[in-house]
């Protein structure tokens, strides 16, 4: 993957248009989308030159914390507009390639996929006789991603030293919180354009490993469900999952682990999921799947960033 193709004039303009639509708040440099747009052609050309000559360096992220529904805090970040456009260009260019690789049962942060479709897939699998359920979350996923391993997986697919170098800059740039620059040795910053794609790239080998072992799994980011025909198989799946995730320097959130059955039901991504006698979900109806609350995904993060912007004004 050549940088000259990723950062072509055409692709940078596409990236700008997407960034302009989604960019609500300026980063640490104070440059708003309106300021950037006032001399857009010149700004995009300078950005392109910097990227192609590899003298480009991203600005530190502006970090803030928002309260989650469970009382814990979520760390989010705001990019400077030029970094937003740069990441958007990479995202636009590499997404079709990775979409051709990703497993069918991965549903987060992907085109034309959603929480509803993930739940529908669970019901479809259960309808073929896989009635036992193992549900679990990965603990502090974004904060504990092993960077050297992420880079190794990423490079295995893109085979581009220049693109890997750029991704490293974005991941390691650091976050300014309350005037202090903070850096960490692991994890990837949430709230950036590229983070969701990197998270799926990191967990793609996990998806493949579970499929090779014959476990029907539905994953939405760090939340997943593994279905089996018998309860003892669910227990075995748990043991194997723990071992596989250990290779990725990841662990399960202990309180999230649940072994149940589809008739009893369970909560997944803010929904109650169960397959009753009268369920007709697979035929396109709502069946016995009810929305309880919204998953705190990209949409929620956008709302949180907007709230942060309002505070800054």
ChimeraX commands (.cxc) that place a marker at each C-alpha (Angstrom):
marker #1 position 0.00,0.00,0.00 radius 0.5
marker #1 position 1.69,3.15,-1.26 radius 0.5
marker #1 position 1.30,6.48,0.50 radius 0.5
marker #1 position 0.97,8.27,-2.85 radius 0.5
marker #1 position -2.22,6.27,-3.51 radius 0.5
marker #1 position -3.60,6.67,-0.01 radius 0.5
marker #1 position -2.97,10.41,-0.02 radius 0.5
marker #1 position -3.90,11.13,-3.62 radius 0.5
marker #1 position -5.67,14.43,-4.25 radius 0.5
marker #1 position -8.91,12.55,-4.88 radius 0.5
marker #1 position -8.75,10.53,-1.67 radius 0.5
marker #1 position -7.76,13.52,0.45 radius 0.5
marker #1 position -10.76,15.45,-0.83 radius 0.5
marker #1 position -13.01,12.49,0.07 radius 0.5
marker #1 position -11.38,12.43,3.51 radius 0.5
marker #1 position -11.90,16.16,3.96 radius 0.5
marker #1 position -15.59,15.88,3.07 radius 0.5
marker #1 position -16.08,13.10,5.64 radius 0.5
marker #1 position -14.07,14.95,8.27 radius 0.5
marker #1 position -15.94,18.20,7.64 radius 0.5
marker #1 position -19.22,16.40,8.25 radius 0.5
marker #1 position -18.14,14.71,11.48 radius 0.5
marker #1 position -15.66,17.20,12.97 radius 0.5
marker #1 position -17.36,19.18,15.74 radius 0.5
marker #1 position -14.61,20.50,17.95 radius 0.5
marker #1 position -11.09,21.81,17.35 radius 0.5
marker #1 position -8.07,20.03,18.77 radius 0.5
marker #1 position -5.14,21.47,20.64 radius 0.5
marker #1 position -4.13,23.78,17.74 radius 0.5
marker #1 position -7.49,25.56,17.89 radius 0.5
marker #1 position -8.06,25.22,14.13 radius 0.5
marker #1 position -11.76,24.68,13.44 radius 0.5
marker #1 position -13.17,23.11,10.29 radius 0.5
marker #1 position -14.24,26.60,9.19 radius 0.5
marker #1 position -10.69,27.94,9.49 radius 0.5
marker #1 position -9.28,24.91,7.64 radius 0.5
marker #1 position -11.91,25.24,4.91 radius 0.5
marker #1 position -11.17,28.94,4.38 radius 0.5
marker #1 position -7.94,27.89,2.62 radius 0.5
marker #1 position -8.78,24.24,2.03 radius 0.5
marker #1 position -6.82,23.62,-1.18 radius 0.5
marker #1 position -3.61,25.05,0.23 radius 0.5
marker #1 position -4.06,23.21,3.53 radius 0.5
marker #1 position -4.71,19.85,1.82 radius 0.5
marker #1 position -1.71,20.28,-0.49 radius 0.5
marker #1 position 0.61,21.08,2.42 radius 0.5
marker #1 position -0.78,18.12,4.35 radius 0.5
marker #1 position -0.22,15.86,1.33 radius 0.5
marker #1 position 3.40,17.04,0.92 radius 0.5
marker #1 position 4.12,16.49,4.61 radius 0.5
marker #1 position 2.62,12.99,4.52 radius 0.5
marker #1 position 4.37,11.88,1.32 radius 0.5
marker #1 position 7.77,13.22,2.43 radius 0.5
marker #1 position 7.17,11.64,5.86 radius 0.5
marker #1 position 7.89,14.86,7.74 radius 0.5
marker #1 position 4.29,14.89,9.02 radius 0.5
marker #1 position 3.89,14.61,12.77 radius 0.5
marker #1 position 0.48,14.53,14.47 radius 0.5
marker #1 position -0.37,16.90,17.28 radius 0.5
marker #1 position -1.09,15.53,20.75 radius 0.5
marker #1 position -4.71,14.62,21.33 radius 0.5
marker #1 position -6.99,16.63,23.58 radius 0.5
marker #1 position -8.27,14.19,26.17 radius 0.5
marker #1 position -11.31,14.28,28.39 radius 0.5
marker #1 position -13.27,11.86,30.54 radius 0.5
marker #1 position -16.98,11.12,30.50 radius 0.5
marker #1 position -19.03,9.19,33.01 radius 0.5
marker #1 position -20.27,5.80,31.79 radius 0.5
marker #1 position -23.59,4.26,32.74 radius 0.5
marker #1 position -21.90,1.92,35.22 radius 0.5
marker #1 position -20.34,4.82,37.12 radius 0.5
marker #1 position -16.86,4.31,35.66 radius 0.5
marker #1 position -15.10,6.86,33.45 radius 0.5
marker #1 position -14.34,6.58,29.74 radius 0.5
marker #1 position -11.34,8.39,28.26 radius 0.5
marker #1 position -11.95,9.97,24.85 radius 0.5
marker #1 position -9.78,12.09,22.60 radius 0.5
marker #1 position -10.15,14.94,20.10 radius 0.5
marker #1 position -7.93,15.14,17.03 radius 0.5
marker #1 position -6.66,18.28,15.32 radius 0.5
marker #1 position -8.42,18.73,11.98 radius 0.5
marker #1 position -5.34,17.90,9.84 radius 0.5
marker #1 position -4.83,14.67,11.79 radius 0.5
marker #1 position -8.53,13.87,11.44 radius 0.5
marker #1 position -8.30,14.24,7.65 radius 0.5
marker #1 position -5.10,12.15,7.51 radius 0.5
marker #1 position -6.63,9.30,9.47 radius 0.5
marker #1 position -9.80,9.53,7.44 radius 0.5
marker #1 position -7.83,9.14,4.21 radius 0.5
marker #1 position -6.16,5.98,5.50 radius 0.5
marker #1 position -9.48,4.66,6.77 radius 0.5
marker #1 position -11.19,5.23,3.41 radius 0.5
marker #1 position -8.38,3.56,1.48 radius 0.5
marker #1 position -7.71,0.45,3.59 radius 0.5
marker #1 position -11.27,-0.37,4.71 radius 0.5
marker #1 position -12.27,-2.27,1.52 radius 0.5
marker #1 position -9.12,-4.39,1.84 radius 0.5
marker #1 position -9.76,-5.30,5.47 radius 0.5
marker #1 position -13.47,-5.83,4.84 radius 0.5
marker #1 position -12.47,-8.62,2.44 radius 0.5
marker #1 position -10.55,-10.27,5.30 radius 0.5
marker #1 position -12.74,-9.78,8.36 radius 0.5
marker #1 position -14.95,-12.63,9.54 radius 0.5
marker #1 position -18.68,-12.57,8.88 radius 0.5
marker #1 position -19.56,-12.75,12.58 radius 0.5
marker #1 position -17.71,-9.51,13.48 radius 0.5
marker #1 position -20.22,-6.64,13.62 radius 0.5
marker #1 position -18.67,-3.56,15.24 radius 0.5
marker #1 position -17.47,-0.46,13.36 radius 0.5
marker #1 position -18.10,-1.98,9.93 radius 0.5
marker #1 position -20.14,-0.77,6.94 radius 0.5
marker #1 position -23.77,-1.91,6.90 radius 0.5
marker #1 position -23.48,-3.72,10.24 radius 0.5
marker #1 position -25.07,-2.95,13.57 radius 0.5
marker #1 position -25.99,-4.18,17.02 radius 0.5
marker #1 position -29.37,-5.32,15.68 radius 0.5
marker #1 position -27.71,-7.44,13.01 radius 0.5
marker #1 position -25.37,-8.96,15.62 radius 0.5
marker #1 position -28.37,-9.95,17.75 radius 0.5
marker #1 position -30.17,-11.30,14.69 radius 0.5
marker #1 position -27.15,-13.46,13.88 radius 0.5
marker #1 position -27.15,-14.90,17.41 radius 0.5
marker #1 position -30.81,-15.86,17.02 radius 0.5
marker #1 position -30.11,-17.42,13.62 radius 0.5
marker #1 position -27.30,-19.58,15.00 radius 0.5
marker #1 position -29.40,-20.58,18.03 radius 0.5
marker #1 position -32.17,-21.64,15.67 radius 0.5
marker #1 position -29.87,-24.29,14.15 radius 0.5
marker #1 position -29.50,-26.10,17.47 radius 0.5
marker #1 position -26.80,-24.11,19.26 radius 0.5
marker #1 position -28.83,-23.33,22.38 radius 0.5
marker #1 position -26.11,-22.90,25.01 radius 0.5
marker #1 position -24.52,-19.47,25.34 radius 0.5
marker #1 position -21.21,-18.15,26.62 radius 0.5
marker #1 position -21.25,-14.35,26.88 radius 0.5
marker #1 position -18.24,-12.28,27.94 radius 0.5
marker #1 position -16.46,-8.92,27.59 radius 0.5
marker #1 position -12.75,-8.25,27.23 radius 0.5
marker #1 position -11.47,-6.23,30.17 radius 0.5
marker #1 position -10.31,-2.65,29.40 radius 0.5
marker #1 position -9.82,-3.63,25.78 radius 0.5
marker #1 position -8.73,-0.35,24.16 radius 0.5
marker #1 position -6.47,0.50,27.11 radius 0.5
marker #1 position -4.65,-2.86,27.14 radius 0.5
marker #1 position -4.01,-3.56,23.45 radius 0.5
marker #1 position -0.39,-4.63,23.13 radius 0.5
marker #1 position 1.15,-2.14,20.71 radius 0.5
marker #1 position 4.07,-4.25,19.38 radius 0.5
marker #1 position 1.63,-7.07,18.67 radius 0.5
marker #1 position -0.83,-4.67,17.01 radius 0.5
marker #1 position 1.94,-3.35,14.77 radius 0.5
marker #1 position 3.00,-6.88,13.87 radius 0.5
marker #1 position -0.56,-7.88,12.91 radius 0.5
marker #1 position -1.12,-4.65,11.00 radius 0.5
marker #1 position 2.12,-4.97,9.02 radius 0.5
marker #1 position 1.39,-8.61,8.18 radius 0.5
marker #1 position -1.55,-7.38,6.12 radius 0.5
marker #1 position -0.45,-3.99,4.72 radius 0.5
marker #1 position 3.24,-4.77,4.05 radius 0.5
marker #1 position 4.05,-1.06,4.09 radius 0.5
marker #1 position 6.79,0.29,6.42 radius 0.5
marker #1 position 5.70,3.88,5.69 radius 0.5
marker #1 position 2.06,3.22,6.59 radius 0.5
marker #1 position 3.07,1.35,9.74 radius 0.5
marker #1 position 5.31,4.26,10.74 radius 0.5
marker #1 position 2.36,6.62,10.34 radius 0.5
marker #1 position 0.03,4.44,12.42 radius 0.5
marker #1 position 2.66,4.25,15.16 radius 0.5
marker #1 position 2.77,8.05,15.28 radius 0.5
marker #1 position -1.00,8.23,15.71 radius 0.5
marker #1 position -1.09,5.58,18.41 radius 0.5
marker #1 position 1.88,6.91,20.41 radius 0.5
marker #1 position 1.31,10.66,20.06 radius 0.5
marker #1 position 0.09,11.18,23.62 radius 0.5
marker #1 position -2.91,12.92,25.15 radius 0.5
marker #1 position -3.11,16.30,26.85 radius 0.5
marker #1 position -5.42,16.23,29.86 radius 0.5
marker #1 position -5.78,19.32,32.04 radius 0.5
marker #1 position -2.68,20.86,30.44 radius 0.5
marker #1 position -0.43,17.84,31.00 radius 0.5
marker #1 position 0.91,15.61,28.20 radius 0.5
marker #1 position 0.39,11.96,29.11 radius 0.5
marker #1 position 1.90,9.00,27.28 radius 0.5
marker #1 position 1.40,5.30,27.82 radius 0.5
marker #1 position 3.15,2.19,26.59 radius 0.5
marker #1 position 0.05,0.21,25.71 radius 0.5
marker #1 position -3.45,0.70,24.38 radius 0.5
marker #1 position -4.85,2.91,21.62 radius 0.5
marker #1 position -6.65,6.22,22.17 radius 0.5
marker #1 position -10.43,6.09,21.80 radius 0.5
marker #1 position -12.24,8.79,19.87 radius 0.5
marker #1 position -9.85,8.83,16.91 radius 0.5
marker #1 position -10.88,7.95,13.35 radius 0.5
marker #1 position -8.51,5.00,13.06 radius 0.5
marker #1 position -9.05,3.38,16.49 radius 0.5
marker #1 position -12.17,1.30,15.64 radius 0.5
marker #1 position -10.49,-0.18,12.56 radius 0.5
marker #1 position -7.31,-0.96,14.51 radius 0.5
marker #1 position -9.39,-2.69,17.19 radius 0.5
marker #1 position -10.95,-4.99,14.59 radius 0.5
marker #1 position -7.56,-5.68,13.01 radius 0.5
marker #1 position -6.18,-6.63,16.44 radius 0.5
marker #1 position -9.03,-9.05,17.16 radius 0.5
marker #1 position -9.24,-10.55,13.67 radius 0.5
marker #1 position -6.80,-13.40,14.54 radius 0.5
marker #1 position -8.96,-14.11,17.61 radius 0.5
marker #1 position -12.05,-14.38,15.39 radius 0.5
marker #1 position -10.20,-16.78,13.08 radius 0.5
marker #1 position -8.87,-18.87,15.96 radius 0.5
marker #1 position -12.36,-19.39,17.39 radius 0.5
marker #1 position -13.76,-20.25,13.95 radius 0.5
marker #1 position -10.99,-22.81,13.37 radius 0.5
marker #1 position -11.96,-24.48,16.64 radius 0.5
marker #1 position -15.53,-24.75,15.41 radius 0.5
marker #1 position -17.13,-22.27,17.80 radius 0.5
marker #1 position -19.93,-20.12,16.32 radius 0.5
marker #1 position -19.12,-16.68,17.73 radius 0.5
marker #1 position -20.72,-13.27,17.30 radius 0.5
marker #1 position -18.46,-10.38,18.28 radius 0.5
marker #1 position -19.18,-6.67,18.63 radius 0.5
marker #1 position -15.89,-4.98,19.51 radius 0.5
marker #1 position -14.89,-6.36,22.92 radius 0.5
marker #1 position -18.27,-8.02,23.62 radius 0.5
marker #1 position -18.91,-11.47,22.24 radius 0.5
marker #1 position -21.19,-14.49,22.41 radius 0.5
marker #1 position -20.12,-18.06,21.68 radius 0.5
marker #1 position -22.88,-20.59,21.06 radius 0.5
marker #1 position -22.69,-24.37,21.56 radius 0.5
marker #1 position -24.99,-27.36,21.54 radius 0.5
marker #1 position -24.24,-28.49,25.10 radius 0.5
marker #1 position -23.39,-26.73,28.37 radius 0.5
marker #1 position -20.14,-28.67,28.77 radius 0.5
marker #1 position -19.04,-27.32,25.39 radius 0.5
marker #1 position -19.67,-23.77,26.63 radius 0.5
marker #1 position -17.36,-24.43,29.57 radius 0.5
marker #1 position -14.69,-25.76,27.23 radius 0.5
marker #1 position -15.14,-22.70,24.98 radius 0.5
marker #1 position -14.52,-20.46,28.00 radius 0.5
marker #1 position -11.26,-22.23,28.80 radius 0.5
marker #1 position -10.05,-21.98,25.21 radius 0.5
marker #1 position -11.10,-18.33,24.95 radius 0.5
marker #1 position -9.06,-17.43,28.03 radius 0.5
marker #1 position -6.01,-19.22,26.58 radius 0.5
marker #1 position -6.33,-17.59,23.15 radius 0.5
marker #1 position -6.83,-14.09,24.56 radius 0.5
marker #1 position -3.77,-14.58,26.76 radius 0.5
marker #1 position -1.69,-14.74,23.57 radius 0.5
marker #1 position -3.01,-11.27,22.72 radius 0.5
marker #1 position -2.21,-9.94,26.23 radius 0.5
marker #1 position -5.94,-9.66,26.93 radius 0.5
marker #1 position -8.17,-10.95,29.73 radius 0.5
marker #1 position -11.88,-11.35,30.27 radius 0.5
marker #1 position -13.85,-9.10,32.59 radius 0.5
marker #1 position -14.72,-11.70,35.23 radius 0.5
marker #1 position -18.08,-10.22,36.16 radius 0.5
marker #1 position -19.16,-10.25,32.51 radius 0.5
marker #1 position -18.81,-14.00,32.00 radius 0.5
marker #1 position -22.14,-15.79,31.71 radius 0.5
marker #1 position -23.01,-19.34,30.67 radius 0.5
marker #1 position -26.70,-19.71,29.99 radius 0.5
marker #1 position -29.10,-20.91,27.32 radius 0.5
marker #1 position -31.04,-19.10,24.65 radius 0.5
marker #1 position -34.43,-19.93,26.18 radius 0.5
marker #1 position -33.48,-18.36,29.53 radius 0.5
marker #1 position -32.04,-15.42,27.68 radius 0.5
marker #1 position -29.35,-12.85,28.44 radius 0.5
marker #1 position -28.45,-9.21,27.91 radius 0.5
marker #1 position -26.14,-8.35,25.04 radius 0.5
marker #1 position -25.22,-4.82,23.95 radius 0.5
marker #1 position -28.16,-3.30,25.78 radius 0.5
marker #1 position -30.69,-5.82,24.50 radius 0.5
marker #1 position -32.57,-8.73,26.02 radius 0.5
marker #1 position -31.92,-11.75,23.82 radius 0.5
marker #1 position -33.91,-14.96,24.01 radius 0.5
marker #1 position -35.57,-17.39,21.64 radius 0.5
marker #1 position -39.09,-18.28,22.70 radius 0.5
marker #1 position -41.70,-20.55,21.18 radius 0.5
marker #1 position -43.36,-17.68,19.31 radius 0.5
marker #1 position -40.16,-15.95,18.22 radius 0.5
marker #1 position -40.08,-15.00,14.57 radius 0.5
marker #1 position -36.97,-12.83,14.59 radius 0.5
marker #1 position -35.30,-14.86,11.85 radius 0.5
marker #1 position -38.23,-14.18,9.57 radius 0.5
marker #1 position -37.74,-10.45,9.89 radius 0.5
marker #1 position -39.99,-9.70,12.87 radius 0.5
marker #1 position -38.84,-8.37,16.21 radius 0.5
marker #1 position -39.61,-11.65,17.94 radius 0.5
marker #1 position -38.52,-11.75,21.54 radius 0.5
marker #1 position -35.65,-9.28,21.20 radius 0.5
marker #1 position -36.25,-6.00,22.99 radius 0.5
marker #1 position -34.10,-2.88,23.09 radius 0.5
marker #1 position -33.27,-1.80,26.63 radius 0.5
marker #1 position -30.62,0.85,26.06 radius 0.5
marker #1 position -28.20,2.09,23.43 radius 0.5
marker #1 position -24.76,0.64,23.11 radius 0.5
marker #1 position -22.15,3.29,23.94 radius 0.5
marker #1 position -20.43,3.15,20.57 radius 0.5
marker #1 position -19.41,5.70,17.96 radius 0.5
marker #1 position -22.72,7.58,18.16 radius 0.5
marker #1 position -22.43,7.97,21.92 radius 0.5
marker #1 position -18.81,9.07,21.59 radius 0.5
marker #1 position -19.83,11.78,19.12 radius 0.5
marker #1 position -22.40,13.07,21.63 radius 0.5
marker #1 position -19.76,13.06,24.37 radius 0.5
marker #1 position -17.28,14.99,22.21 radius 0.5
marker #1 position -20.00,17.52,21.39 radius 0.5
marker #1 position -20.70,17.96,25.10 radius 0.5
marker #1 position -16.99,18.52,25.67 radius 0.5
marker #1 position -16.92,21.15,22.90 radius 0.5
marker #1 position -19.82,22.97,24.49 radius 0.5
marker #1 position -17.87,23.07,27.77 radius 0.5
marker #1 position -14.86,24.61,26.03 radius 0.5
marker #1 position -16.89,27.45,24.54 radius 0.5
marker link #1:1,2 radius 0.2
marker link #1:2,3 radius 0.2
marker link #1:3,4 radius 0.2
marker link #1:4,5 radius 0.2
marker link #1:5,6 radius 0.2
marker link #1:6,7 radius 0.2
marker link #1:7,8 radius 0.2
marker link #1:8,9 radius 0.2
marker link #1:9,10 radius 0.2
marker link #1:10,11 radius 0.2
marker link #1:11,12 radius 0.2
marker link #1:12,13 radius 0.2
marker link #1:13,14 radius 0.2
marker link #1:14,15 radius 0.2
marker link #1:15,16 radius 0.2
marker link #1:16,17 radius 0.2
marker link #1:17,18 radius 0.2
marker link #1:18,19 radius 0.2
marker link #1:19,20 radius 0.2
marker link #1:20,21 radius 0.2
marker link #1:21,22 radius 0.2
marker link #1:22,23 radius 0.2
marker link #1:23,24 radius 0.2
marker link #1:24,25 radius 0.2
marker link #1:25,26 radius 0.2
marker link #1:26,27 radius 0.2
marker link #1:27,28 radius 0.2
marker link #1:28,29 radius 0.2
marker link #1:29,30 radius 0.2
marker link #1:30,31 radius 0.2
marker link #1:31,32 radius 0.2
marker link #1:32,33 radius 0.2
marker link #1:33,34 radius 0.2
marker link #1:34,35 radius 0.2
marker link #1:35,36 radius 0.2
marker link #1:36,37 radius 0.2
marker link #1:37,38 radius 0.2
marker link #1:38,39 radius 0.2
marker link #1:39,40 radius 0.2
marker link #1:40,41 radius 0.2
marker link #1:41,42 radius 0.2
marker link #1:42,43 radius 0.2
marker link #1:43,44 radius 0.2
marker link #1:44,45 radius 0.2
marker link #1:45,46 radius 0.2
marker link #1:46,47 radius 0.2
marker link #1:47,48 radius 0.2
marker link #1:48,49 radius 0.2
marker link #1:49,50 radius 0.2
marker link #1:50,51 radius 0.2
marker link #1:51,52 radius 0.2
marker link #1:52,53 radius 0.2
marker link #1:53,54 radius 0.2
marker link #1:54,55 radius 0.2
marker link #1:55,56 radius 0.2
marker link #1:56,57 radius 0.2
marker link #1:57,58 radius 0.2
marker link #1:58,59 radius 0.2
marker link #1:59,60 radius 0.2
marker link #1:60,61 radius 0.2
marker link #1:61,62 radius 0.2
marker link #1:62,63 radius 0.2
marker link #1:63,64 radius 0.2
marker link #1:64,65 radius 0.2
marker link #1:65,66 radius 0.2
marker link #1:66,67 radius 0.2
marker link #1:67,68 radius 0.2
marker link #1:68,69 radius 0.2
marker link #1:69,70 radius 0.2
marker link #1:70,71 radius 0.2
marker link #1:71,72 radius 0.2
marker link #1:72,73 radius 0.2
marker link #1:73,74 radius 0.2
marker link #1:74,75 radius 0.2
marker link #1:75,76 radius 0.2
marker link #1:76,77 radius 0.2
marker link #1:77,78 radius 0.2
marker link #1:78,79 radius 0.2
marker link #1:79,80 radius 0.2
marker link #1:80,81 radius 0.2
marker link #1:81,82 radius 0.2
marker link #1:82,83 radius 0.2
marker link #1:83,84 radius 0.2
marker link #1:84,85 radius 0.2
marker link #1:85,86 radius 0.2
marker link #1:86,87 radius 0.2
marker link #1:87,88 radius 0.2
marker link #1:88,89 radius 0.2
marker link #1:89,90 radius 0.2
marker link #1:90,91 radius 0.2
marker link #1:91,92 radius 0.2
marker link #1:92,93 radius 0.2
marker link #1:93,94 radius 0.2
marker link #1:94,95 radius 0.2
marker link #1:95,96 radius 0.2
marker link #1:96,97 radius 0.2
marker link #1:97,98 radius 0.2
marker link #1:98,99 radius 0.2
marker link #1:99,100 radius 0.2
marker link #1:100,101 radius 0.2
marker link #1:101,102 radius 0.2
marker link #1:102,103 radius 0.2
marker link #1:103,104 radius 0.2
marker link #1:104,105 radius 0.2
marker link #1:105,106 radius 0.2
marker link #1:106,107 radius 0.2
marker link #1:107,108 radius 0.2
marker link #1:108,109 radius 0.2
marker link #1:109,110 radius 0.2
marker link #1:110,111 radius 0.2
marker link #1:111,112 radius 0.2
marker link #1:112,113 radius 0.2
marker link #1:113,114 radius 0.2
marker link #1:114,115 radius 0.2
marker link #1:115,116 radius 0.2
marker link #1:116,117 radius 0.2
marker link #1:117,118 radius 0.2
marker link #1:118,119 radius 0.2
marker link #1:119,120 radius 0.2
marker link #1:120,121 radius 0.2
marker link #1:121,122 radius 0.2
marker link #1:122,123 radius 0.2
marker link #1:123,124 radius 0.2
marker link #1:124,125 radius 0.2
marker link #1:125,126 radius 0.2
marker link #1:126,127 radius 0.2
marker link #1:127,128 radius 0.2
marker link #1:128,129 radius 0.2
marker link #1:129,130 radius 0.2
marker link #1:130,131 radius 0.2
marker link #1:131,132 radius 0.2
marker link #1:132,133 radius 0.2
marker link #1:133,134 radius 0.2
marker link #1:134,135 radius 0.2
marker link #1:135,136 radius 0.2
marker link #1:136,137 radius 0.2
marker link #1:137,138 radius 0.2
marker link #1:138,139 radius 0.2
marker link #1:139,140 radius 0.2
marker link #1:140,141 radius 0.2
marker link #1:141,142 radius 0.2
marker link #1:142,143 radius 0.2
marker link #1:143,144 radius 0.2
marker link #1:144,145 radius 0.2
marker link #1:145,146 radius 0.2
marker link #1:146,147 radius 0.2
marker link #1:147,148 radius 0.2
marker link #1:148,149 radius 0.2
marker link #1:149,150 radius 0.2
marker link #1:150,151 radius 0.2
marker link #1:151,152 radius 0.2
marker link #1:152,153 radius 0.2
marker link #1:153,154 radius 0.2
marker link #1:154,155 radius 0.2
marker link #1:155,156 radius 0.2
marker link #1:156,157 radius 0.2
marker link #1:157,158 radius 0.2
marker link #1:158,159 radius 0.2
marker link #1:159,160 radius 0.2
marker link #1:160,161 radius 0.2
marker link #1:161,162 radius 0.2
marker link #1:162,163 radius 0.2
marker link #1:163,164 radius 0.2
marker link #1:164,165 radius 0.2
marker link #1:165,166 radius 0.2
marker link #1:166,167 radius 0.2
marker link #1:167,168 radius 0.2
marker link #1:168,169 radius 0.2
marker link #1:169,170 radius 0.2
marker link #1:170,171 radius 0.2
marker link #1:171,172 radius 0.2
marker link #1:172,173 radius 0.2
marker link #1:173,174 radius 0.2
marker link #1:174,175 radius 0.2
marker link #1:175,176 radius 0.2
marker link #1:176,177 radius 0.2
marker link #1:177,178 radius 0.2
marker link #1:178,179 radius 0.2
marker link #1:179,180 radius 0.2
marker link #1:180,181 radius 0.2
marker link #1:181,182 radius 0.2
marker link #1:182,183 radius 0.2
marker link #1:183,184 radius 0.2
marker link #1:184,185 radius 0.2
marker link #1:185,186 radius 0.2
marker link #1:186,187 radius 0.2
marker link #1:187,188 radius 0.2
marker link #1:188,189 radius 0.2
marker link #1:189,190 radius 0.2
marker link #1:190,191 radius 0.2
marker link #1:191,192 radius 0.2
marker link #1:192,193 radius 0.2
marker link #1:193,194 radius 0.2
marker link #1:194,195 radius 0.2
marker link #1:195,196 radius 0.2
marker link #1:196,197 radius 0.2
marker link #1:197,198 radius 0.2
marker link #1:198,199 radius 0.2
marker link #1:199,200 radius 0.2
marker link #1:200,201 radius 0.2
marker link #1:201,202 radius 0.2
marker link #1:202,203 radius 0.2
marker link #1:203,204 radius 0.2
marker link #1:204,205 radius 0.2
marker link #1:205,206 radius 0.2
marker link #1:206,207 radius 0.2
marker link #1:207,208 radius 0.2
marker link #1:208,209 radius 0.2
marker link #1:209,210 radius 0.2
marker link #1:210,211 radius 0.2
marker link #1:211,212 radius 0.2
marker link #1:212,213 radius 0.2
marker link #1:213,214 radius 0.2
marker link #1:214,215 radius 0.2
marker link #1:215,216 radius 0.2
marker link #1:216,217 radius 0.2
marker link #1:217,218 radius 0.2
marker link #1:218,219 radius 0.2
marker link #1:219,220 radius 0.2
marker link #1:220,221 radius 0.2
marker link #1:221,222 radius 0.2
marker link #1:222,223 radius 0.2
marker link #1:223,224 radius 0.2
marker link #1:224,225 radius 0.2
marker link #1:225,226 radius 0.2
marker link #1:226,227 radius 0.2
marker link #1:227,228 radius 0.2
marker link #1:228,229 radius 0.2
marker link #1:229,230 radius 0.2
marker link #1:230,231 radius 0.2
marker link #1:231,232 radius 0.2
marker link #1:232,233 radius 0.2
marker link #1:233,234 radius 0.2
marker link #1:234,235 radius 0.2
marker link #1:235,236 radius 0.2
marker link #1:236,237 radius 0.2
marker link #1:237,238 radius 0.2
marker link #1:238,239 radius 0.2
marker link #1:239,240 radius 0.2
marker link #1:240,241 radius 0.2
marker link #1:241,242 radius 0.2
marker link #1:242,243 radius 0.2
marker link #1:243,244 radius 0.2
marker link #1:244,245 radius 0.2
marker link #1:245,246 radius 0.2
marker link #1:246,247 radius 0.2
marker link #1:247,248 radius 0.2
marker link #1:248,249 radius 0.2
marker link #1:249,250 radius 0.2
marker link #1:250,251 radius 0.2
marker link #1:251,252 radius 0.2
marker link #1:252,253 radius 0.2
marker link #1:253,254 radius 0.2
marker link #1:254,255 radius 0.2
marker link #1:255,256 radius 0.2
marker link #1:256,257 radius 0.2
marker link #1:257,258 radius 0.2
marker link #1:258,259 radius 0.2
marker link #1:259,260 radius 0.2
marker link #1:260,261 radius 0.2
marker link #1:261,262 radius 0.2
marker link #1:262,263 radius 0.2
marker link #1:263,264 radius 0.2
marker link #1:264,265 radius 0.2
marker link #1:265,266 radius 0.2
marker link #1:266,267 radius 0.2
marker link #1:267,268 radius 0.2
marker link #1:268,269 radius 0.2
marker link #1:269,270 radius 0.2
marker link #1:270,271 radius 0.2
marker link #1:271,272 radius 0.2
marker link #1:272,273 radius 0.2
marker link #1:273,274 radius 0.2
marker link #1:274,275 radius 0.2
marker link #1:275,276 radius 0.2
marker link #1:276,277 radius 0.2
marker link #1:277,278 radius 0.2
marker link #1:278,279 radius 0.2
marker link #1:279,280 radius 0.2
marker link #1:280,281 radius 0.2
marker link #1:281,282 radius 0.2
marker link #1:282,283 radius 0.2
marker link #1:283,284 radius 0.2
marker link #1:284,285 radius 0.2
marker link #1:285,286 radius 0.2
marker link #1:286,287 radius 0.2
marker link #1:287,288 radius 0.2
marker link #1:288,289 radius 0.2
marker link #1:289,290 radius 0.2
marker link #1:290,291 radius 0.2
marker link #1:291,292 radius 0.2
marker link #1:292,293 radius 0.2
marker link #1:293,294 radius 0.2
marker link #1:294,295 radius 0.2
marker link #1:295,296 radius 0.2
marker link #1:296,297 radius 0.2
marker link #1:297,298 radius 0.2
marker link #1:298,299 radius 0.2
marker link #1:299,300 radius 0.2
marker link #1:300,301 radius 0.2
marker link #1:301,302 radius 0.2
marker link #1:302,303 radius 0.2
marker link #1:303,304 radius 0.2
marker link #1:304,305 radius 0.2
marker link #1:305,306 radius 0.2
marker link #1:306,307 radius 0.2
marker link #1:307,308 radius 0.2
marker link #1:308,309 radius 0.2
marker link #1:309,310 radius 0.2
marker link #1:310,311 radius 0.2
marker link #1:311,312 radius 0.2
marker link #1:312,313 radius 0.2
view
